[in-house]
Amino acid sequence: MPSGQYIQVRKGDSLNSLAKEFKVPKWKLKVHNEGKSFHEGQWVFVPQSVGLIGQGKASRGISNSAKGEFIWPVPSSKKLSSKFGKRWGRKHEGIDIPARVGANIVAVAGGKVVYSGSRLGGYGNLTVISHGDGIFSVYAHAKRNFTKRGQMVHQGQVIAEVGMTGRTTGPHLHFELRYEGKALNPLQLLAKMP
């Protein structure tokens, strides 16, 4: 069970203002309040880090380390060839962004590379970045990766090139966001396409 608290949305509150007030990333508020619109009177869950070290406390005005927005992973492409959800009768746990072979793939946020290689079958050349707080970004089918396991990367850093490795029908980036192992819809959490 995640630590945090339920609060009632007050007049003038919004997703943005609550994220700022509680110093919680917007993506985290969205994940814990799926389907909620953050309108006045609604009860919403505010996740917080509470523990032995006292990283936060469950009350308005807490102090917690917040991360910035997730940026679009292929700056040169504004297209989407496949959305999150069911596809061809199976789960599609990410989005596909078509782009020319060799186009830059950038880290959507800063973090630590936990995997960079090609040993996971159909994904081809794959990079996985941990952003802390249980969230990971996944970048598949790259022509080549520019990172190594254990490397720290910053938001916007070029980490790979779009390619066609693994099981694919054309050049694209298969991109996933995962929170504590659960696949999230990236379109609900990424900043708008460039």
Buried (B, 14 or more C-beta within 10 A) or exposed (E): EEEBBEBEBEEEBEBEEBBEBBBBBBBBBBBBBEEBEBEEEEEBBBBBBBEEEEBBEBEEEBEBEBBEBBBBBBBBBEEBBBBBEEEEEEEBBBBBBBBEEEBBBBBBBBBBBEBBBBEBEEBBBBBBBBBEBBBBBBBBBBBEBBBEEEBEBEBBBEBBBBBBBBEBEEBBBBBBBBBEEEBBBBEEBBEEEE
